[in-house]
Every structure is written in structure tokens, then in C-alpha cells.
């Protein structure tokens, strides 16, 4: 059992018990609030992104220690290119410095890096940092740290449908045989099998929307929204979100045995 506090109020000292046998296998997080965190401290937005990367390091290790199998982090969306050029350039540089300092810790903790998204459209230096991190951790067989980088769920689904349509055109697949498994295999989360779909989706900073993230995969995910901004998100906050998850009755459209 783990003891921790309210996910929205770190000052709340109420003790909660966490069942280590019911840890969600796949947790996905929409890391929101970096800019607002910086603004509240009269700092430039990039200061929030820098602090957010430090949070990624802490939460990765915390999730691994809890026994999570896959941690998917929404790092940069296909829509984020609309942000100011200076901010985008900084965000593109972050993976370079992040992996340069964090890969040794990932290897030490047996964490393997995976990245999904349209990586070929990123700057060359960013692509290299990503590819090097994947290569350097490929022998690790513990938790998968899966970054969604230049990722958008609608674009992912369109790309997947195009792949399926090509298979049909080429005579490799009959239309009548297209099912959930066919679509699962065509999506960017296919390499995460059998943990393609998140059990728990967390969004920080008080926003309550999905923002084009894993829309197929979260059909039966439990959603937890916390007011804590991503730079303030701690291992304790993560545990509290998991406790929220554990308090729910997951029926997947059916009826519980005890009801």
C-alpha cells in the first residue's frame, strides 16, 4: 500500500491507500499548464517547458517504480506548430537536451524509449536525438516511455485507414474482414501491444478535453483531470490519480458481478 495526498491540493494531508496489484498497465498523460505555470511566476513560457521536462524525468521513474508497463506522454501535437516560432524552436530543441542527460537514468531503470508521431517531419537534430534514445534503450525490457511527438489522433486514424485501404486494393485484405484488430494494427500504438490502449488518461492544469489525443485508444480509458499544472505534478499526484482510477468500477459496457 502507498500513502499520498489529494491530487488537486498538495496541502491536503488526507491519507489514501493505493492497491499495488491494481496499477494501470498503460497510463497516458496530456502534460498541460507549462505556459500558465511560467506566467504565474512572471517567467517566459519556455521556462515552463524546461521545468516540465524535469517533471517528465521524475514521473517516468515514479511510474516505473509503481510497475506501470507503458507511460505515454503527449509531448508535441500536430497542432502545436501554430505556436510562436521561438517557442516551437525551443520545443524542438528540448528532446536533444532531455535525452542527452536522461538516457543513462532510463537505462539504469530499465526503461525503453519509444516515439510515435510524424517524426520524419521534425528537424534533423530532433530526429537524431529521438533515434539515438530509442537505440540506446532498445535492450531495456522494463517500462516503455512512449512519447507522442508531432502526433495527432485524427491524422493517425487517416494514415491507418489509408494503410488498410491499400491492403484491400492490393488484395491482401477483404473488406468484410476489417475489424477492431485490423484498425489496432494500423495505428501508431500497435508496437505497444498488448498495452495499446491506456487504462488511465490524465490531463493536468484543469482543462477537461482530449485535444486530439488517442481518440480510438481511449474508448474505455478512465479519465482523470487535475488542476495541478504539469511542472507541479509529482509522484504523489500520480499516485493520487491512480487511486482515483482504482476507486472506479470498470464495466466496459457490461454489468458488474456485484450489481
C-alpha positions as CSV (number, residue, x, y, z in Angstrom):
1,X,0.0,0.0,0.0
2,X,1.1,3.6,-0.7
3,X,0.2,6.7,1.3
4,X,-0.3,10.1,-0.5
5,X,-2.5,13.1,-0.8
6,X,-5.3,14.9,-2.8
7,X,-4.4,15.0,-6.5
8,X,-5.6,18.6,-6.8
9,X,-4.3,20.0,-3.5
10,X,-0.9,19.1,-2.3
11,X,-1.6,20.7,1.0
12,X,-4.4,18.2,1.7
13,X,-2.8,15.6,4.0
14,X,-5.6,13.1,3.8
15,X,-4.0,9.6,3.6
16,X,-5.2,7.4,0.8
17,X,-4.3,3.7,0.3
18,X,-3.2,2.5,-3.2
19,X,-3.5,-1.1,-4.2
20,X,-0.2,-2.1,-5.8
21,X,-2.0,-5.1,-7.5
22,X,-4.3,-2.8,-9.5
23,X,-1.8,-0.4,-11.0
24,X,-3.0,0.6,-14.5
25,X,-0.8,-1.1,-17.1
26,X,-0.8,1.9,-19.5
27,X,-1.1,5.5,-18.4
28,X,-1.3,8.3,-20.8
29,X,-0.8,11.9,-19.8
30,X,-1.7,15.2,-21.5
31,X,1.0,17.4,-20.0
32,X,-0.8,20.8,-19.8
33,X,-0.1,24.0,-18.0
34,X,3.6,24.7,-18.7
35,X,2.9,28.2,-20.1
36,X,0.5,29.1,-17.3
37,X,2.9,27.9,-14.7
38,X,5.6,30.2,-16.1
39,X,3.2,33.1,-16.5
40,X,2.1,32.9,-12.8
41,X,5.7,33.3,-11.9
42,X,6.3,36.1,-14.4
43,X,8.7,33.9,-16.4
44,X,8.8,33.3,-20.2
45,X,6.8,30.3,-21.4
46,X,9.9,28.4,-22.3
47,X,10.8,28.4,-18.6
48,X,7.6,26.3,-18.0
49,X,8.6,23.9,-20.8
50,X,12.0,23.5,-19.2
51,X,10.6,22.8,-15.8
52,X,8.1,20.4,-17.5
53,X,10.9,18.3,-18.8
54,X,12.2,17.9,-15.2
55,X,8.8,16.7,-14.3
56,X,8.9,14.2,-17.1
57,X,12.1,12.7,-15.6
58,X,10.6,12.4,-12.1
59,X,7.3,11.0,-13.3
60,X,8.9,8.5,-15.6
61,X,10.9,7.0,-12.7
62,X,7.9,7.1,-10.4
63,X,5.7,5.3,-12.9
64,X,8.4,2.7,-13.5
65,X,8.7,2.1,-9.7
66,X,5.0,1.6,-9.4
67,X,5.0,-1.1,-12.0
68,X,3.4,0.7,-14.9
69,X,4.1,-1.1,-18.2
70,X,3.6,1.9,-20.6
71,X,3.7,5.6,-19.9
72,X,2.6,7.7,-22.9
73,X,3.3,11.4,-22.8
74,X,1.7,13.9,-25.2
75,X,4.8,16.0,-25.9
76,X,4.0,17.9,-29.1
77,X,0.9,17.7,-31.2
78,X,0.4,18.2,-34.9
79,X,-1.5,21.5,-34.0
80,X,1.4,22.8,-31.8
81,X,3.1,24.2,-34.9
82,X,0.7,27.1,-34.7
83,X,2.5,28.4,-31.6
84,X,5.0,31.3,-31.8
85,X,8.2,30.3,-33.8
86,X,10.5,30.9,-30.9
87,X,8.5,28.6,-28.7
88,X,8.3,25.9,-31.3
89,X,12.1,26.1,-31.9
90,X,12.7,25.7,-28.2
91,X,10.3,22.7,-28.0
92,X,12.1,21.1,-30.9
93,X,15.4,21.5,-29.1
94,X,14.1,20.0,-25.8
95,X,14.4,16.4,-26.9
96,X,18.1,16.9,-27.7
97,X,19.0,18.2,-24.2
98,X,16.4,15.9,-22.5
99,X,17.7,12.6,-23.9
100,X,21.3,13.7,-23.6
101,X,21.0,13.9,-19.8
102,X,18.3,11.4,-19.1
103,X,19.1,8.3,-21.2
104,X,21.7,7.0,-18.6
105,X,18.9,7.1,-15.9
106,X,16.5,5.4,-18.3
107,X,19.0,2.6,-18.9
108,X,19.7,2.3,-15.1
109,X,15.9,2.0,-14.5
110,X,15.4,-0.5,-17.4
111,X,13.1,1.9,-19.3
112,X,12.8,1.7,-23.0
113,X,12.1,4.8,-25.2
114,X,9.5,4.6,-28.0
115,X,8.2,7.5,-30.0
116,X,5.0,7.8,-32.1
117,X,4.0,10.5,-34.5
118,X,5.2,12.0,-37.7
119,X,8.9,12.0,-36.7
120,X,10.2,12.5,-40.3
121,X,8.7,16.0,-40.3
122,X,10.8,17.1,-37.3
123,X,14.1,19.0,-37.5
124,X,17.1,16.7,-38.2
125,X,18.7,17.3,-34.8
126,X,15.4,16.4,-33.1
127,X,15.0,13.2,-35.2
128,X,18.6,12.2,-34.3
129,X,18.0,12.7,-30.6
130,X,14.9,10.6,-30.8
131,X,16.5,7.8,-32.8
132,X,19.6,7.7,-30.6
133,X,17.4,7.4,-27.4
134,X,15.5,4.6,-29.0
135,X,18.7,2.8,-30.0
136,X,20.4,3.4,-26.6
137,X,17.5,1.9,-24.6
138,X,16.4,-0.9,-27.0
139,X,17.8,-3.6,-24.7
140,X,15.7,-2.4,-21.8
141,X,12.7,-4.6,-21.1
142,X,11.0,-2.7,-18.3
143,X,8.5,0.1,-18.7
144,X,8.1,1.7,-22.1
145,X,8.3,5.5,-22.1
146,X,6.3,6.4,-25.2
147,X,6.4,10.0,-26.4
148,X,3.7,11.3,-28.7
149,X,5.8,13.7,-30.8
150,X,4.3,15.6,-33.7
151,X,1.3,13.4,-33.1
152,X,-2.4,13.9,-33.8
153,X,-5.1,11.3,-33.4
154,X,-7.1,12.3,-36.4
155,X,-4.0,12.3,-38.6
156,X,-3.1,8.9,-37.2
157,X,-6.5,7.5,-38.0
158,X,-6.4,8.9,-41.5
159,X,-3.0,7.3,-42.1
160,X,-4.2,4.0,-40.7
161,X,-7.3,4.0,-42.9
162,X,-5.1,4.7,-45.9
163,X,-2.9,1.7,-45.0
164,X,-5.9,-0.6,-44.7
165,X,-7.4,0.7,-48.0
166,X,-4.1,-0.1,-49.7
167,X,-4.2,-3.6,-48.4
168,X,-7.7,-4.0,-49.7
169,X,-6.7,-2.6,-53.1
170,X,-3.7,-4.9,-53.3
171,X,-5.9,-7.9,-52.5
172,X,-4.3,-8.6,-49.1
173,X,-7.4,-7.9,-47.1
174,X,-11.1,-8.4,-47.7
175,X,-13.4,-5.5,-46.7
176,X,-15.6,-7.9,-44.7
177,X,-12.5,-8.9,-42.6
178,X,-11.8,-5.4,-41.3
179,X,-12.4,-5.4,-37.6
180,X,-11.2,-3.7,-34.4
181,X,-7.9,-5.7,-34.5
182,X,-7.3,-4.5,-38.1
183,X,-7.5,-0.9,-37.0
184,X,-5.5,-1.5,-33.9
185,X,-2.7,-2.9,-36.0
186,X,-2.8,0.1,-38.3
187,X,-2.4,2.7,-35.6
188,X,0.8,4.1,-34.1
189,X,0.2,2.3,-30.8
190,X,0.4,-1.1,-32.4
191,X,4.0,-1.7,-31.1
192,X,2.8,-1.3,-27.6
193,X,0.7,-4.5,-27.8
194,X,-0.8,-5.9,-25.6
195,X,-1.0,-2.5,-23.9
196,X,-2.2,-0.5,-26.9
197,X,-5.0,1.2,-25.1
198,X,-4.4,3.3,-22.0
199,X,-6.2,2.2,-18.8
200,X,-5.9,5.7,-17.4
201,X,-5.7,9.1,-19.2
202,X,-4.6,12.0,-17.0
203,X,-4.8,15.7,-18.1
204,X,-3.2,18.3,-15.9
205,X,-3.9,22.0,-15.4
206,X,-7.7,21.9,-15.1
207,X,-8.6,21.6,-18.8
208,X,-11.2,18.8,-19.4
209,X,-10.8,17.9,-23.1
210,X,-9.0,15.3,-25.1
211,X,-7.2,17.6,-27.6
212,X,-6.9,15.1,-30.5
213,X,-5.1,12.5,-28.4
214,X,-5.5,8.7,-28.7
215,X,-9.2,9.1,-29.6
216,X,-9.6,5.4,-30.8
217,X,-7.5,4.0,-28.0
218,X,-9.2,5.7,-25.1
219,X,-12.7,4.3,-25.8
220,X,-12.8,2.7,-22.4
221,X,-10.0,4.5,-20.6
222,X,-10.7,6.1,-17.2
223,X,-10.2,9.9,-17.4
224,X,-8.8,11.9,-14.5
225,X,-8.5,15.7,-14.7
226,X,-6.4,17.5,-12.1
227,X,-5.9,21.2,-11.5
228,X,-2.2,20.7,-10.9
229,X,-0.1,22.2,-13.6
230,X,2.4,19.9,-15.2
231,X,5.5,21.4,-13.7
232,X,4.0,21.0,-10.3
233,X,2.9,17.4,-10.9
234,X,4.7,15.0,-8.6
235,X,4.9,11.3,-7.8
236,X,2.4,11.9,-5.1
237,X,0.0,13.5,-7.6
238,X,0.4,10.5,-9.9
239,X,-0.4,8.1,-7.1
240,X,-3.5,10.1,-6.2
241,X,-4.7,9.9,-9.8
242,X,-4.1,6.2,-9.7
243,X,-6.2,6.0,-6.5
244,X,-9.0,7.8,-8.3
245,X,-8.7,5.2,-11.1
246,X,-8.8,2.3,-8.6
247,X,-11.9,3.7,-7.0
248,X,-13.9,3.3,-10.2
249,X,-15.9,0.3,-11.3
250,X,-14.7,-0.5,-14.9
251,X,-17.6,-2.3,-16.7
252,X,-16.6,-1.9,-20.3
253,X,-20.2,-1.6,-21.3
254,X,-21.3,-4.6,-19.2
255,X,-22.6,-5.0,-15.7
256,X,-20.5,-5.7,-12.6
257,X,-20.8,-9.1,-11.0
258,X,-21.7,-7.5,-7.7
259,X,-24.6,-5.5,-9.1
